[in-house]
Amino acid sequence: MTTIYGIKSCDTMKKAFTWLDTQQVSYDFHDYKKQGIDPDTVQRWLEKVDHRVLINRRGTTWRKLSDADKAACDSGDPAAIAQVAAASTSVIKRPVVDTGQQLLVGFDAAQWADHFSQ
């Protein structure tokens, strides 16, 4: 089963939900605001994608992080990155789609069409 991780009110998430629904892709939604995210899940993601892909350095949350947390995210250490991401979920790029076989980060309609057509 495909799981989409993110925040329901995010504009990019809304685009992703619309795309998935239009393509009739069934999915479970994991809401960071209601359910949080555990560091072990983030560490598993970091085995599949680079930390520079997973961490959103453009948002307000990134700018508000302490220098120590930013350094942890830049360190490349999966355990340190996972701790920061679990504590400040808005620093995780949205959406994260876990299909069980592949991890898609961010909404890219062409990439998603290619993946879900297989």
C-alpha distances in whole Angstrom, upper triangle without the diagonal:
4,6,10,13,16,19,19,23,22,24,21,18,20,20,16,15,18,17,13,15,17,15,13,10,8,6,7,11,12,16,18,21,20,18,20,18,19,21,19,16,18,20,17,16,20,20,18,20,23,24,26,23,21,24,25,29,30,30,32,30,31,34,35,33,36,38,36,33,33,35,32,29,31,32,29,29,25,26,28,26,23,26,27,24,23,26,26,22,24,25,21,21,19,16,14,10,8,6,7,10,12,13,14,17,19,18,20,19,21,19,15,17,18,14,12,15,15
4,7,10,13,16,16,20,19,20,18,15,17,17,13,12,15,14,10,13,15,13,12,8,7,5,6,9,11,14,16,19,19,17,18,16,18,20,18,15,16,18,15,14,18,18,16,17,20,21,23,20,18,21,22,26,27,26,28,27,27,31,32,31,33,35,34,30,30,32,29,27,29,30,27,27,23,25,27,24,21,24,25,21,21,24,23,20,21,22,18,17,15,12,10,7,6,4,7,9,10,10,11,13,15,15,16,16,18,15,12,14,15,12,10,14,14
4,6,10,13,13,17,16,18,16,13,15,16,12,11,15,14,11,13,16,15,14,11,9,5,5,6,7,10,12,16,15,13,14,13,15,17,16,12,14,16,14,13,16,17,15,16,19,20,21,18,16,19,20,23,24,23,25,24,25,28,28,27,30,32,31,27,27,29,27,24,27,28,25,25,21,22,24,21,19,21,22,18,17,20,20,16,18,19,15,15,13,10,8,6,5,6,8,11,11,10,10,12,14,14,16,17,19,17,14,16,17,14,13,17,17
4,7,10,10,14,13,14,12,9,11,12,9,9,12,12,10,12,15,15,14,11,10,7,6,5,6,9,10,13,14,13,13,12,15,17,17,13,13,17,15,13,16,18,16,16,18,18,19,16,14,16,17,20,21,20,22,20,22,25,25,25,28,30,29,25,25,28,25,22,25,26,24,24,21,22,23,20,18,20,20,16,16,19,18,14,15,16,13,12,9,7,6,4,6,9,11,14,12,10,9,10,11,11,14,15,17,15,12,15,17,14,13,17,18
4,7,9,12,11,14,12,9,12,13,11,11,15,15,13,15,18,18,18,15,14,10,9,6,5,6,7,10,11,10,10,9,12,14,14,11,11,15,14,12,15,17,15,15,17,16,18,15,12,14,14,18,19,17,19,17,18,22,22,21,24,26,26,22,22,24,22,19,22,24,22,22,19,19,20,17,15,17,17,13,13,15,14,10,11,13,10,10,7,6,5,6,8,11,13,15,14,11,10,10,10,12,15,17,19,17,15,18,20,17,17,21,21
4,7,9,8,11,9,7,10,12,10,11,14,15,14,16,19,19,19,17,16,13,11,8,6,5,6,8,10,10,10,10,13,15,16,13,13,16,16,14,16,19,18,17,18,17,17,15,12,13,12,16,16,14,16,14,16,19,19,19,22,24,24,21,21,23,22,19,22,24,22,23,20,20,20,17,15,17,16,12,12,14,12,8,8,11,8,8,6,5,7,9,11,15,17,19,17,13,12,10,10,11,15,17,20,18,16,20,21,19,19,23,24
4,6,6,9,9,7,9,12,11,11,14,16,16,17,20,21,21,19,18,15,13,9,8,5,6,6,9,10,10,12,15,17,19,16,16,20,20,17,20,23,21,20,21,20,20,18,15,15,14,17,17,14,15,14,16,19,18,19,22,25,25,21,22,25,23,21,24,26,25,25,22,23,22,19,18,19,17,14,14,15,12,9,8,11,10,10,8,8,10,13,15,18,20,23,20,17,16,14,13,13,17,19,22,21,19,22,24,22,22,25,27
4,6,8,9,6,7,11,10,9,12,14,14,15,17,19,19,17,17,14,12,9,9,7,9,8,10,12,13,15,18,21,22,19,19,23,23,20,23,26,24,23,24,23,23,21,18,18,17,20,19,17,17,17,19,22,22,22,26,28,29,25,25,28,27,24,27,30,28,29,26,26,26,23,21,22,21,18,17,18,16,13,12,15,14,13,10,10,13,14,17,19,21,24,22,19,17,16,14,14,18,18,22,21,19,22,24,23,22,25,27
4,6,9,7,7,11,12,11,13,16,16,17,19,21,21,20,20,17,16,13,13,10,11,10,12,15,15,17,21,23,25,22,21,25,25,23,25,28,26,25,26,24,24,22,19,19,17,19,18,15,16,16,18,20,20,22,25,28,29,25,25,28,28,25,27,30,29,30,28,28,27,24,23,24,22,19,19,19,16,14,12,15,15,14,11,12,15,17,20,22,25,27,25,22,19,17,15,15,18,19,23,23,21,23,26,25,24,27,29
4,6,5,6,9,10,11,12,14,15,16,18,20,21,20,20,17,17,13,13,11,11,11,14,16,15,17,20,22,24,21,20,23,24,21,23,26,24,22,23,21,20,18,16,16,14,16,15,12,13,14,16,18,19,20,24,26,27,23,23,26,25,22,25,28,27,28,26,26,26,22,21,22,20,17,18,18,15,13,10,13,12,11,8,9,13,15,18,21,23,25,23,19,17,14,12,12,15,17,20,20,18,21,24,23,22,25,28
4,5,5,6,9,10,11,13,14,15,17,19,20,19,20,18,18,15,16,14,15,15,18,19,19,20,24,25,27,24,22,26,26,23,24,27,25,23,24,23,21,19,18,18,15,17,15,13,15,16,18,20,21,22,26,28,29,26,25,28,28,24,26,29,28,30,28,29,28,25,24,26,23,20,21,22,19,16,13,15,15,12,10,10,14,16,19,22,25,26,23,20,17,15,12,11,13,14,18,18,17,19,22,22,21,24,27
4,5,5,6,9,10,11,12,14,15,17,18,17,18,16,17,14,15,14,15,16,18,19,19,19,22,23,25,21,20,23,23,20,21,24,22,20,21,20,19,16,15,15,13,16,14,13,15,16,17,20,21,22,26,27,28,25,24,27,26,23,24,27,26,28,25,27,26,23,22,24,22,19,20,21,18,15,13,14,13,10,7,7,11,13,16,19,22,23,20,17,14,11,8,7,10,11,15,15,14,16,19,18,18,21,23
4,5,5,6,9,10,10,12,14,15,16,15,15,13,13,10,11,11,12,13,15,16,16,17,20,22,23,19,19,22,22,18,21,23,21,19,21,20,20,17,15,16,14,18,16,15,17,17,19,21,22,23,26,28,29,25,24,27,26,23,25,28,26,27,25,26,26,22,21,23,21,18,19,20,18,14,12,14,13,10,7,6,9,11,14,16,19,21,18,16,13,11,9,8,11,12,16,15,13,16,19,18,17,20,23
4,5,5,6,9,10,11,12,14,15,15,15,14,14,12,14,13,15,15,17,18,19,20,23,25,26,23,22,26,25,22,24,27,24,23,25,24,23,20,19,20,18,21,19,17,19,20,22,24,25,26,29,31,32,29,28,31,30,27,29,32,30,31,29,30,30,26,25,27,25,22,22,23,21,17,16,18,16,14,10,10,13,14,17,19,22,23,21,19,16,15,12,10,13,13,17,17,15,17,20,19,18,21,24
4,6,5,6,9,10,10,12,14,14,15,14,16,14,16,15,17,18,20,21,21,22,25,26,27,24,23,26,25,22,24,26,24,22,24,24,23,19,19,20,18,21,19,18,21,21,23,25,26,27,31,32,33,30,28,31,31,27,29,32,30,31,29,31,31,27,26,28,26,23,24,25,23,19,17,19,17,14,11,10,13,13,17,18,22,23,20,18,15,14,11,8,10,9,13,14,12,14,17,17,16,18,21
4,5,5,6,9,10,11,12,11,12,11,13,11,13,14,16,17,19,19,20,19,23,24,25,21,20,23,22,19,22,23,21,19,21,21,21,18,17,18,17,20,19,19,21,21,22,25,26,27,30,32,32,29,28,30,29,26,27,30,28,29,27,28,29,25,24,26,25,21,22,24,22,18,17,18,16,13,9,7,10,10,13,14,18,19,16,14,11,11,9,6,9,8,12,12,9,12,15,14,13,16,18
4,5,5,6,8,10,10,10,10,9,11,9,12,13,15,17,17,18,19,20,23,25,25,22,22,25,23,21,24,25,23,22,24,24,24,21,19,21,20,23,22,21,23,23,25,27,28,28,32,34,34,31,30,33,31,28,30,32,30,31,28,30,30,27,25,27,26,23,23,25,23,19,18,20,18,15,12,10,12,11,14,15,18,20,18,16,14,14,12,10,12,11,15,15,12,14,17,16,14,17,19
4,6,5,6,9,10,10,12,12,14,13,16,16,19,20,21,22,23,23,27,28,29,25,25,28,27,24,27,28,25,24,27,27,26,23,22,24,22,25,24,23,25,25,27,29,30,31,35,37,37,34,33,36,34,31,33,35,33,35,32,33,34,30,29,31,30,26,26,28,26,22,21,23,21,18,14,13,15,14,17,17,21,22,20,19,16,16,14,11,13,11,14,15,12,13,17,16,14,17,20
4,5,5,6,8,9,11,12,14,14,17,18,20,22,23,23,24,24,27,28,28,25,24,27,26,23,25,27,23,22,25,26,25,21,21,23,22,25,24,23,26,26,27,30,31,32,35,37,37,34,32,35,34,30,32,34,32,33,31,33,33,30,28,31,30,26,27,29,27,23,22,23,20,18,14,12,14,13,16,16,19,20,18,17,14,15,13,9,10,8,11,12,9,9,13,13,11,13,16
4,6,5,6,5,7,8,11,11,15,16,19,21,21,21,22,22,25,27,26,22,23,26,24,21,24,25,22,22,24,25,25,21,21,23,22,26,25,25,27,27,28,31,32,32,36,37,37,33,33,35,34,30,32,34,32,33,30,31,32,29,27,30,29,25,26,28,26,22,22,23,20,18,14,12,13,11,13,13,16,17,16,15,13,14,13,11,12,10,12,13,9,10,13,12,9,12,15
4,5,5,6,8,9,12,12,16,17,20,22,22,22,24,24,27,29,29,25,26,29,27,24,27,28,25,25,28,29,29,25,24,26,25,29,28,27,29,29,30,33,34,34,38,40,40,36,35,38,37,33,35,37,35,36,33,34,35,32,30,32,32,28,28,30,28,25,24,26,23,21,17,15,16,14,16,16,19,20,19,19,17,18,17,14,15,13,16,16,13,13,16,15,12,14,17
4,5,8,10,12,15,16,19,21,24,25,25,26,27,27,30,32,32,28,28,31,29,26,29,30,27,27,29,30,30,26,26,28,27,30,29,28,31,31,32,35,36,36,40,42,42,38,37,40,39,35,37,39,37,38,35,37,38,34,33,35,34,30,31,33,31,27,26,28,25,23,19,17,18,16,19,18,21,22,21,20,18,19,18,14,15,12,14,16,12,11,15,15,12,13,17
4,6,9,11,15,16,19,21,24,26,26,26,27,27,30,31,31,27,27,30,27,25,28,28,25,25,28,29,29,25,25,27,27,30,29,29,32,32,33,35,37,37,40,42,42,38,37,40,38,34,36,38,35,37,34,36,37,33,32,34,34,30,30,33,31,27,27,28,25,22,19,17,18,15,17,15,19,19,18,18,16,18,17,14,14,11,12,13,10,9,12,12,9,10,13
4,6,9,13,15,18,20,23,25,25,25,26,26,29,31,30,26,27,30,27,25,28,29,26,26,29,30,30,27,26,28,28,32,31,31,33,33,34,37,38,38,41,43,43,39,38,41,39,35,37,39,36,37,34,36,37,34,32,34,34,30,30,33,31,28,27,29,26,24,20,18,18,15,17,15,18,19,19,19,18,20,19,16,17,14,16,16,13,12,15,14,10,11,14
4,6,10,12,16,18,21,23,23,22,24,23,25,27,26,23,24,26,23,21,25,25,22,23,26,27,28,24,23,26,26,29,29,29,31,30,31,35,35,35,39,40,40,36,35,38,36,32,34,36,33,34,30,32,34,30,28,31,31,27,27,30,29,25,25,26,23,21,18,15,15,12,13,11,14,15,15,15,14,17,17,15,15,13,15,14,11,11,13,11,8,10,12
4,7,10,13,16,19,22,21,20,22,21,23,26,25,21,23,25,22,21,24,25,22,23,26,27,28,25,23,26,26,30,30,29,31,30,31,35,35,35,38,40,39,35,35,37,35,32,34,36,33,33,30,31,33,30,27,30,30,26,26,29,28,24,24,26,23,21,18,15,15,12,12,11,13,15,16,16,15,18,18,16,18,16,18,17,14,14,16,14,11,13,15
4,6,10,13,16,18,17,16,18,17,20,22,21,18,19,22,19,18,21,22,20,21,24,24,26,22,20,23,23,27,27,26,28,27,28,32,32,31,35,36,36,32,32,34,32,29,31,33,30,30,27,28,29,26,24,26,26,23,22,25,24,20,21,23,19,18,15,13,12,9,10,9,12,14,14,14,14,15,16,15,17,16,19,17,14,15,17,14,12,15,16
4,7,10,13,15,14,13,15,15,17,20,19,16,17,20,18,17,21,22,20,21,24,24,25,22,20,22,23,26,27,25,27,25,27,30,30,30,33,35,34,30,30,33,30,28,30,32,29,29,25,26,27,25,22,24,24,21,20,22,22,18,19,21,18,18,15,13,12,10,10,10,12,15,15,14,15,16,17,16,19,19,21,20,16,18,20,17,15,19,20
4,6,10,12,11,10,12,12,15,18,18,15,16,19,18,16,20,22,20,20,23,22,24,21,18,20,20,24,24,22,24,22,24,27,27,26,30,32,31,27,28,30,28,25,28,30,28,27,24,24,25,23,20,22,22,18,17,19,19,15,16,18,15,15,12,10,10,9,11,12,14,17,16,15,14,15,15,15,18,18,21,20,17,19,21,18,17,20,22
4,6,9,8,7,8,9,12,15,15,12,13,17,16,15,18,20,19,19,21,20,22,19,16,18,18,22,22,21,22,20,21,25,24,23,26,29,28,24,25,27,25,23,26,27,25,25,21,21,22,20,17,18,18,15,13,16,15,12,13,16,13,14,12,10,10,10,11,13,14,18,17,14,15,14,15,16,19,20,23,21,18,21,23,20,19,23,24
4,5,5,6,7,9,12,15,17,14,14,18,18,16,19,22,21,21,22,21,22,20,17,17,17,20,21,18,19,17,19,22,22,21,24,27,26,23,24,26,24,22,25,27,25,25,22,22,22,20,17,18,17,14,13,14,13,10,11,14,12,13,11,10,11,12,14,16,18,21,20,17,16,15,15,16,20,21,24,23,20,23,25,23,22,26,27
4,6,5,4,6,10,12,14,12,12,16,17,15,17,20,20,19,20,18,20,18,15,15,15,18,19,16,17,14,16,19,18,18,21,23,23,19,20,23,21,19,22,24,23,22,19,19,19,16,14,14,14,11,9,10,10,6,8,11,10,12,10,11,11,13,14,18,19,22,20,17,17,15,15,17,21,22,25,24,22,25,27,24,24,28,28
4,6,6,9,13,15,18,16,16,19,20,19,21,24,24,23,24,21,23,21,18,17,17,19,20,16,16,14,17,19,18,18,21,24,23,20,21,24,22,21,24,26,25,25,22,21,21,19,17,16,15,13,11,11,10,8,9,12,12,14,13,13,14,17,18,21,23,25,24,21,20,18,18,19,23,25,28,26,24,28,30,27,27,31,32
4,6,9,13,16,18,16,17,20,21,20,22,25,25,25,26,24,25,24,20,20,20,23,23,20,20,18,20,23,21,21,24,27,26,23,24,27,25,23,27,28,28,27,24,23,23,21,18,18,18,15,13,13,13,11,13,16,15,17,15,15,16,17,18,21,22,25,24,22,22,20,20,21,25,26,30,28,26,29,31,28,27,31,32
4,6,9,13,14,13,14,17,18,17,20,22,22,22,24,22,24,22,19,19,20,23,24,21,21,18,21,24,22,21,24,26,25,22,24,26,23,22,26,27,25,24,21,20,21,19,16,16,16,14,11,12,13,10,13,16,14,17,15,15,15,16,16,19,20,23,22,19,20,19,20,21,25,26,29,27,25,28,30,27,26,30,30
4,7,10,12,11,11,15,16,15,17,20,20,20,21,19,21,20,16,16,17,20,21,18,18,15,17,20,19,18,20,23,22,18,20,22,20,18,22,23,22,21,18,17,17,15,12,12,12,10,7,8,9,7,10,12,12,14,14,14,14,16,16,19,20,22,21,18,19,17,18,20,24,26,29,27,25,28,29,27,26,30,31
4,7,9,7,8,11,12,12,14,16,17,17,18,16,19,18,14,14,16,19,21,19,19,16,17,21,20,18,20,22,21,17,19,21,18,16,20,20,19,18,15,14,14,13,9,10,11,8,5,8,9,7,11,12,10,13,13,13,12,14,13,17,17,19,18,16,17,15,17,20,23,25,27,25,23,27,28,25,25,29,29
4,5,6,7,9,10,11,13,15,16,17,18,16,19,19,15,15,18,20,23,21,22,18,19,22,21,19,20,22,20,17,19,20,17,16,20,19,18,16,13,11,13,12,8,8,11,9,6,9,11,10,14,14,12,16,16,16,14,16,15,18,17,20,19,17,18,17,20,22,25,28,30,27,25,29,29,26,27,30,30
4,5,5,6,9,10,11,13,15,15,16,14,17,17,13,14,17,19,22,21,21,18,18,21,20,17,19,20,18,14,16,17,14,13,16,16,15,12,9,7,9,8,5,6,8,7,6,9,11,10,14,13,12,15,17,17,15,17,15,19,18,20,19,16,18,17,19,23,25,28,30,27,26,29,29,26,27,31,30
4,5,5,6,9,10,11,13,14,16,14,18,18,14,16,19,21,24,23,25,21,21,24,24,21,22,23,21,18,19,20,16,15,18,17,15,13,10,8,11,11,7,9,12,11,9,13,15,14,17,16,14,17,18,18,15,16,14,17,15,17,17,15,18,17,20,23,26,28,30,26,25,29,28,25,26,30,28
4,5,5,6,9,10,11,12,14,13,17,16,12,14,17,20,22,22,23,20,20,24,23,21,23,24,22,19,20,21,17,16,19,18,16,15,11,11,13,11,8,11,13,10,9,13,14,12,15,15,12,14,15,14,11,12,11,14,12,14,14,12,14,14,17,20,22,25,26,23,22,25,25,22,22,26,25
4,5,5,6,9,10,10,11,10,13,12,9,10,14,16,19,19,20,17,17,20,20,18,20,21,19,15,16,17,14,12,15,15,13,12,8,9,10,8,5,8,10,7,8,11,12,10,13,12,9,12,13,13,10,12,11,15,14,15,14,11,13,12,15,18,21,23,25,22,21,25,25,22,23,26,26
4,5,5,7,9,10,11,10,14,13,11,12,16,18,21,21,23,20,19,22,23,20,21,21,19,16,17,17,13,12,15,14,11,9,6,6,9,8,6,9,11,10,10,14,15,14,16,15,12,15,16,16,13,15,13,16,15,16,15,13,15,14,18,21,23,26,27,23,23,26,26,23,24,28,27
4,5,5,7,9,11,11,15,14,12,14,17,20,23,23,25,22,21,25,25,23,24,25,23,20,20,20,17,15,17,17,14,13,9,10,13,12,9,13,15,13,13,16,17,15,18,17,14,15,16,16,12,13,11,13,11,12,11,10,13,13,17,20,22,24,25,21,21,24,23,20,21,25,23
4,5,5,6,9,9,12,10,8,11,14,17,20,20,23,20,19,23,24,21,23,23,22,19,19,19,16,14,16,16,13,13,9,11,13,11,9,13,14,11,12,16,16,14,16,14,11,12,13,13,9,10,9,12,11,11,10,7,10,10,13,16,18,21,22,18,18,21,20,17,19,22,21
4,5,5,6,6,10,9,8,10,14,16,19,20,22,20,18,22,23,20,22,21,20,17,16,17,14,11,13,13,9,9,6,9,11,9,8,12,13,11,13,16,16,15,16,14,11,13,15,15,12,13,12,15,14,14,12,10,12,11,15,18,19,22,23,19,20,23,22,20,22,25,24
4,6,8,9,12,12,11,14,17,20,23,24,26,23,22,25,26,24,25,25,23,20,20,19,17,15,16,15,11,11,8,11,14,12,11,15,16,15,16,19,20,18,20,18,15,16,18,17,14,14,13,15,13,12,11,10,13,13,17,20,21,24,24,20,20,23,22,19,21,24,23
4,7,9,12,10,10,13,16,19,22,23,26,23,22,26,27,25,26,26,25,22,21,21,19,16,17,17,13,14,11,14,16,14,14,17,18,16,17,21,21,18,20,18,15,14,16,15,12,12,10,12,11,10,8,7,9,10,14,17,18,20,20,16,17,20,18,15,18,21,19
4,6,8,7,7,10,13,16,18,20,23,21,19,22,24,22,24,23,22,20,18,19,17,14,14,15,11,13,11,14,15,13,13,17,17,14,17,20,19,17,18,15,12,12,14,14,11,12,11,14,14,12,9,7,9,8,12,15,16,19,19,15,16,19,18,16,18,21,20
4,5,5,7,9,12,13,16,18,21,19,17,20,22,20,22,21,20,17,16,16,14,11,11,12,8,11,10,13,14,11,12,16,15,14,17,19,18,17,17,14,12,12,15,15,13,15,15,17,17,16,13,11,12,10,13,16,17,21,20,17,19,22,21,19,22,24,24
4,5,5,6,9,11,14,16,18,16,14,17,19,16,18,17,16,14,12,12,11,8,8,9,7,9,8,11,11,8,10,13,12,11,14,16,15,14,15,11,10,10,13,15,13,15,16,19,19,18,16,13,13,11,13,17,18,22,22,19,20,24,23,21,24,27,26
4,6,6,8,8,11,14,17,15,13,15,18,16,18,17,17,14,12,13,12,9,8,10,9,12,11,15,14,11,13,16,14,13,16,18,16,15,15,11,10,10,13,15,14,16,18,20,21,20,17,14,14,11,12,16,17,21,21,18,20,23,23,21,24,27,27
4,6,8,10,12,14,17,16,14,17,19,18,20,20,20,17,15,16,15,11,12,14,12,14,13,16,16,12,14,17,15,13,16,18,16,15,14,11,9,8,11,12,11,13,14,17,18,18,14,11,10,7,9,12,13,17,17,15,16,20,19,18,20,23,23
4,7,9,12,13,16,14,12,16,18,16,18,18,18,15,14,15,14,10,11,13,11,13,11,14,14,10,10,14,12,9,12,15,13,11,11,9,6,6,9,10,8,11,13,16,17,17,14,10,10,7,9,12,14,18,19,16,17,20,20,18,20,24,24
4,6,9,10,12,11,9,12,14,12,15,15,15,12,10,12,11,8,9,12,11,13,12,14,12,9,10,12,10,8,12,13,11,10,9,6,5,6,9,11,11,14,16,19,20,21,17,14,13,10,11,14,16,20,21,19,20,23,23,22,24,27,27
4,6,6,9,9,7,10,12,12,15,15,16,13,11,14,14,10,11,15,14,16,15,17,16,12,13,15,12,10,13,14,11,10,8,5,6,5,8,11,12,15,18,21,22,23,20,16,14,10,10,13,15,19,21,19,19,23,24,22,24,27,28
4,6,9,8,5,8,11,10,13,13,14,12,9,12,13,10,10,14,14,17,16,18,16,13,15,16,13,12,15,16,12,13,10,7,9,9,12,15,15,19,21,25,26,26,23,19,18,14,13,16,18,22,23,22,23,26,27,26,28,31,31
4,7,8,7,8,11,12,15,15,17,15,12,15,16,13,14,18,18,20,20,22,20,16,18,19,16,15,18,18,14,14,11,9,11,9,12,15,16,20,23,26,28,28,24,21,19,15,13,15,17,21,23,21,22,26,27,26,28,31,32
4,5,6,7,9,10,14,15,17,15,13,16,17,14,15,19,19,21,21,22,20,16,18,18,15,13,16,16,12,12,8,7,10,9,11,14,16,20,22,26,28,28,25,21,19,15,14,16,18,22,24,23,23,27,28,27,28,31,33
4,5,5,6,9,12,14,16,14,13,16,17,15,17,20,21,23,22,23,20,17,19,18,15,14,16,15,11,12,9,9,12,12,14,17,19,22,25,28,30,31,28,24,22,19,17,19,22,25,27,26,27,30,31,30,31,35,36
4,5,5,6,10,12,14,11,11,14,15,13,15,18,19,20,19,19,17,14,15,15,11,11,13,11,7,9,6,6,9,11,13,16,17,21,23,27,28,29,26,23,21,18,17,19,22,25,28,26,26,30,31,30,31,34,35
4,5,5,9,10,12,9,7,11,12,10,12,15,16,17,17,18,15,13,14,14,10,10,13,12,9,10,8,6,9,11,14,16,17,21,23,27,28,29,26,22,21,17,16,19,22,25,27,26,26,30,31,29,31,34,35
4,6,8,9,12,11,9,12,14,13,14,17,19,20,20,21,18,16,18,17,13,14,17,15,12,14,11,10,13,14,17,20,21,25,27,30,32,32,29,26,24,20,19,22,24,28,30,29,29,33,34,32,34,37,38
4,6,9,11,10,9,13,14,13,15,18,20,21,21,21,17,16,17,16,12,13,15,13,10,13,11,10,14,16,18,21,22,26,28,31,32,34,31,27,26,22,21,24,27,30,32,31,31,35,36,34,36,39,40
4,6,8,6,6,10,10,10,12,15,17,17,17,17,14,12,14,13,9,11,13,11,9,12,11,9,13,15,18,20,21,25,26,30,31,32,29,25,25,21,21,24,27,30,32,30,31,34,35,34,35,38,39
4,5,5,6,9,10,11,12,14,17,17,18,17,14,13,15,13,10,13,15,12,11,15,14,12,16,18,21,24,24,28,29,33,33,34,31,28,28,24,24,28,30,34,35,34,34,38,38,36,38,42,42
4,5,5,6,9,10,10,12,15,16,17,17,13,13,16,15,12,14,17,15,14,17,17,14,17,19,23,25,25,29,30,34,34,34,32,28,28,25,25,28,31,34,36,34,34,38,38,37,39,42,42
4,5,5,6,9,10,10,13,13,15,14,10,11,14,12,10,13,15,13,13,16,17,14,17,20,23,25,25,28,29,33,32,33,31,27,28,25,25,29,31,35,36,34,35,38,38,37,38,42,42
4,5,5,6,9,10,12,12,13,12,8,8,11,9,6,9,12,10,10,13,13,11,13,16,19,22,21,25,25,29,29,30,27,24,24,21,22,26,28,32,33,31,31,35,35,33,35,38,38
4,5,5,6,9,11,12,13,14,10,9,12,12,9,11,14,13,11,14,13,10,13,15,18,21,20,24,25,29,29,29,27,23,23,20,20,24,26,30,31,29,30,33,33,32,34,37,37
4,5,5,6,9,10,12,13,9,9,13,12,10,13,16,15,14,17,17,13,15,17,21,23,23,26,27,30,30,30,28,24,25,22,23,26,28,32,33,31,32,35,35,33,35,39,38
4,5,5,7,7,9,9,6,6,9,9,8,10,13,13,13,15,16,13,14,16,20,22,21,24,24,28,27,28,25,22,23,20,22,25,28,31,32,30,30,34,34,32,34,37,37
4,6,6,8,8,10,7,5,8,9,7,8,12,12,12,13,13,10,11,13,17,18,17,21,21,25,25,25,22,19,19,17,18,22,24,27,29,26,27,30,30,28,30,34,33
4,6,8,10,12,9,8,12,13,11,12,16,16,15,16,16,13,13,15,19,21,19,23,23,26,26,26,23,21,21,18,19,23,24,28,29,26,27,31,30,29,31,34,34
4,5,8,10,8,8,11,12,12,13,16,17,17,18,19,15,16,18,21,23,21,24,24,27,27,26,24,21,22,20,22,25,27,31,31,28,29,33,32,30,33,36,35
4,6,9,8,7,10,12,12,13,16,17,17,17,19,15,15,16,20,21,19,21,21,24,23,23,21,18,19,17,20,23,25,28,29,25,27,30,29,27,30,33,32
4,6,5,6,9,10,11,12,14,16,17,17,19,16,15,18,21,22,20,22,21,24,23,23,21,19,21,19,22,25,27,30,31,28,28,32,31,29,31,34,33
4,6,5,6,9,10,10,12,14,15,15,17,15,13,16,18,19,17,19,18,21,20,20,18,16,18,17,19,23,25,28,29,25,26,29,29,26,28,31,30
4,6,5,6,9,10,11,12,14,15,18,15,15,18,20,21,18,21,20,23,21,22,21,19,21,19,22,25,28,31,32,28,28,32,31,29,30,34,33
4,5,5,7,9,10,11,12,14,16,14,14,17,20,21,19,22,21,25,24,25,23,20,22,20,22,26,28,31,32,29,29,33,33,30,32,35,35
4,5,5,6,9,10,10,11,13,10,10,13,16,18,16,19,19,22,22,22,20,17,18,16,18,22,24,27,29,26,26,30,29,27,29,32,32
4,5,5,6,8,10,10,13,11,10,13,15,16,14,17,16,20,19,20,19,16,17,16,18,21,24,27,29,25,25,29,29,26,28,31,30
4,6,5,6,9,10,13,11,12,15,18,19,17,20,20,23,22,24,22,20,21,19,21,24,27,30,32,29,28,32,32,30,31,34,34
4,6,5,6,8,10,8,10,13,16,18,17,20,20,24,24,25,23,20,20,18,19,23,25,29,30,28,28,31,32,29,31,34,34
4,5,5,5,8,6,6,10,12,14,13,16,17,20,21,22,20,17,17,14,16,19,22,25,27,25,24,28,28,26,27,31,31
4,6,6,9,9,9,13,14,15,14,17,17,20,20,22,21,18,19,16,18,21,24,27,29,26,25,29,30,27,28,32,32
4,6,9,9,11,14,16,17,17,20,20,24,24,26,24,21,22,19,20,23,26,29,32,29,28,32,33,30,31,35,35
4,6,6,8,11,13,15,15,19,20,23,24,26,24,20,20,17,17,20,24,27,29,27,26,30,31,29,30,33,34
4,5,6,9,10,11,12,15,16,20,21,23,21,17,17,14,14,17,21,23,26,24,23,27,28,25,26,30,30
4,5,7,8,11,12,15,18,21,23,24,22,18,17,14,13,16,19,22,24,23,22,26,27,25,26,30,30
4,6,9,11,12,16,18,21,23,24,21,17,16,13,13,16,19,22,24,22,22,26,27,25,26,30,30
4,6,8,8,12,14,18,19,20,17,13,12,9,10,13,16,19,21,19,19,22,23,21,23,26,27
4,6,7,11,13,17,18,19,16,12,10,7,6,10,12,16,18,16,16,19,20,19,20,23,24
3,5,9,12,15,17,18,15,12,10,7,5,7,11,14,16,15,14,17,19,17,18,21,23
4,6,10,13,15,16,14,10,8,6,5,6,10,12,15,13,12,15,17,15,15,19,20
4,6,10,12,13,10,7,6,5,6,8,11,14,16,13,12,15,16,14,15,18,19
4,6,9,10,8,6,5,6,8,9,11,13,15,12,10,13,14,11,11,15,16
4,6,7,6,5,7,9,12,13,14,16,17,14,12,15,15,12,12,16,15
4,5,5,6,8,11,14,14,15,16,17,14,11,14,13,10,9,13,12
4,6,8,11,14,17,18,19,19,20,17,15,17,16,12,13,16,14
4,7,10,13,17,18,18,19,18,15,14,16,14,11,12,14,12
4,7,10,13,14,15,16,16,12,11,14,12,9,11,14,12
4,6,10,12,13,15,15,12,11,14,13,10,12,15,15
4,7,8,9,11,12,9,8,12,11,9,11,14,14
4,7,9,12,13,10,10,14,14,12,14,17,18
4,6,10,12,10,10,13,14,13,15,18,19
4,6,9,8,8,11,13,12,13,16,18
4,6,5,6,9,10,11,12,14,16
4,6,5,6,9,10,10,12,14
4,5,5,6,9,10,11,13
4,6,5,6,9,10,11
4,5,5,6,8,10
4,5,5,6,9
4,6,5,7
4,6,6
4,5
4
